[in-house]
Amino acid sequence: MPMKYVSGGLECTFLKEGSTNNVILIRDEVLAEALMHTGIRGIIAGADLKILVNTFDRFCLRVKARKLYQELHDTLLAANAAMLDAIAA
């Protein structure tokens, strides 16, 4: 599965017998980053693909955890900014 960054996100190309079978565009930054780290030089193939397929539930859990941490971080930053605005007023 070759992957490359395009203007809209991460484009993943699924190959079957050397021909393009399907192309999807991933717009979620956390998922795109996790997929890019799974592959080597933008490609998930062979043993890496089998590992991803066999441990997909763990991969999903890691992505969900990263999304949650990102949301918590953003919420904390917004809450701190609101608190500082209230103190300054």
CORLIN-V496776 format. One record per residue. N is the residue number from 0. RES is the residue in one small letter. PHI is phi in radians with two decimals (999 if undefined). OMEGA is omega in whole degrees, 0 to 359 (NA if undefined). Layout:
# CORLIN-V496776
N,RES,PHI,OMEGA / N,RES,PHI,OMEGA
This chain:
# CORLIN-V496776
0,m,999,175 / 1,p,-1.26,180 / 2,m,-2.30,175 / 3,k,-2.63,177 / 4,y,-1.38,174 / 5,v,-2.18,185 / 6,s,-1.05,183 / 7,g,-1.59,182 / 8,g,2.63,180 / 9,l,-1.85,180 / 10,e,-1.68,179 / 11,c,-1.91,181 / 12,t,-1.93,177 / 13,f,-1.69,183 / 14,l,-1.89,174 / 15,k,-2.40,181 / 16,e,0.96,176 / 17,g,1.48,180 / 18,s,-1.95,178 / 19,t,-1.19,180 / 20,n,-1.69,183 / 21,n,-2.79,176 / 22,v,-2.28,176 / 23,i,-2.19,179 / 24,l,-1.97,180 / 25,i,-1.78,182 / 26,r,-1.68,181 / 27,d,-1.32,185 / 28,e,-1.13,183 / 29,v,-1.15,179 / 30,l,-1.14,180 / 31,a,-1.08,179 / 32,e,-1.12,179 / 33,a,-1.11,178 / 34,l,-1.14,180 / 35,m,-1.12,178 / 36,h,-1.30,179 / 37,t,-1.28,182 / 38,g,-1.56,177 / 39,i,-2.03,181 / 40,r,0.95,175 / 41,g,1.40,180 / 42,i,-2.31,171 / 43,i,-1.96,183 / 44,a,-2.64,174 / 45,g,1.02,183 / 46,a,-1.11,179 / 47,d,-1.09,179 / 48,l,-1.18,178 / 49,k,-1.11,178 / 50,i,-1.11,178 / 51,l,-1.06,180 / 52,v,-1.13,184 / 53,n,-1.30,181 / 54,t,-2.06,184 / 55,f,-1.06,179 / 56,d,-1.10,176 / 57,r,-1.19,177 / 58,f,-1.06,179 / 59,c,-1.07,180 / 60,l,-1.10,178 / 61,r,-1.10,180 / 62,v,-1.14,179 / 63,k,-1.08,179 / 64,a,-1.12,178 / 65,r,-1.10,177 / 66,k,-1.09,179 / 67,l,-1.11,178 / 68,y,-1.06,179 / 69,q,-1.13,179 / 70,e,-1.11,178 / 71,l,-1.11,179 / 72,h,-1.10,180 / 73,d,-1.11,179 / 74,t,-1.13,179 / 75,l,-1.11,179 / 76,l,-1.09,180 / 77,a,-1.15,179 / 78,a,-1.15,178 / 79,n,-1.13,179 / 80,a,-1.12,178 / 81,a,-1.13,180 / 82,m,-1.17,179 / 83,l,-1.15,176 / 84,d,-1.13,180 / 85,a,-1.18,179 / 86,i,-1.21,182 / 87,a,-1.24,183 / 88,a,-1.39,NA
